Amino acid sequence: MKTQLFYSGIPINDFKSLVESYKISEFSSPARSTVPLLIYWKNIEKRVREFYDYININVPNSVKACFEYTVPVQSGKGKASHTDLMLLSQKHVVTIEAKYTEPQYDSVQKWLGHPPSENKNQVLGGWLELIKRVTGIKLSPDVVFGSAYQLIHRTASACYPNAKNRFVVYQCFDLNAHKKSYYKEQLFKLSDLLSSSNNLRFYLLNFPIIKSEAYMELESLWKGGQRRLEFPVKKGILKGTLKDFGNPEIFKF
């Protein structure tokens, strides 16, 4: 299998170049999801094979691993959707959203506001139209009010590239019971609305983290009030000294 690395659409030669592409602020805390995401995907070909096995995909001959994959709004004016990692092959689009210690994101209803502006209605309508183009299912704004707005535009992003089959995967790390329940509920509700489509599937993979002494030291410093840990965190990512991962819990929706 041949794997090509990209960051924000730009080809990257190796893992070090990938890490250097991120803003240094992405590494300010050892608890940011970018940290376990990059550590997990350091050995890209091994991880692609493992990941595809987790979600029951045959490994293709070539894969484009696109970190920070950007999809512009399809209607109105607003921020593009930035997917943490998009795995692209001839037959499959795998949209990966990393979750670790982040708080919950705004629901569609909260994001729209009351009353919603015409522009926000257009932006949301554009994302829903992109989902309809692939699934054939028209979702009205009111049925997704309780969904996280981020989940809607990540799902729309999965429908953006050309492919036969599409997957939206939450790659989670050490979720507690509350957060796991929340993400499962979010993915279940949206997948249920789109259940008559056979070309878009949803997964949650929750990976246990095996923390090294170096990571626990950084974690202790952070909890103790120290900030600006960018450089030791980044160094640990590059050297592979921070953490490893156990086998994930896998939930298919």
Steps between C-alpha positions, in 0.01 A plus 500: 500500500625847407417785737536870422497764775334840464446794733228748403526383140880526479709182447723412798811283478507342845361505854745765622391733220138430590552598865691810395202604286277551804496829686705473818189595699349161410746347749449744786327235711571124521121456528416631151365235262765593241761339725366140512379533140850569367663243726254234387549570129881530511546156341251584227493180294469274803224716645305520174495121480386472863239773466349357183474166673315661792235642265494199264657650190731309270837675487538676162815522291547867578369746760528875535523591870384862507544674834296819550288427193302813413153518348359850435145598588269410214259790541515833678814629670678329786792295624611195308482157663843373603504122542781369721583222256344385175607167352429499128515206262329412174198342669494644851495828689577463871438820696674491839420738784728471804350542849686501831428756773311758291168633633177445310450712190195719438187333371360610166224685685746691717730574206211638295385731781154647538392630269755347258652729240430439133870432447514227765190341352679496164818352646311220675290441189817463295638230731167313501480521120846345474384210719186463286705489180668180622230335710189614315352597839382856558547604862311806615673733749252421778579126503871570563450776762635271774801381299839661552552751219853365462365149434277635222781668309738208561237268351457739209879496455486121468261557211730747322768286327407248231471142628254214513496453879540754778571468871480748785721377784546656841846390609483551875762463769431396861142622504327490836152348521321835466685611187475157342124502555473850351696419183319168455166677527607765248619247245200274551245777446656624177561150366138414579380798297714378209439128553339444161829595332745213447803707401559700819590331827589619850747360754640590839837351597611562859870430549644450850818701548812347650678801647875515536677659796595791273136560412381473860763757598370743235144429609594573863664828399189602307265413786730690735444818302800505268425612148707543186597134483511511119862407454525200735166369366614539140835339580323206662276453195798495265704263720202275575560512875155608626247223461376186329153356448309186582236333284194721453140454595315505168145626456327487163183701440 
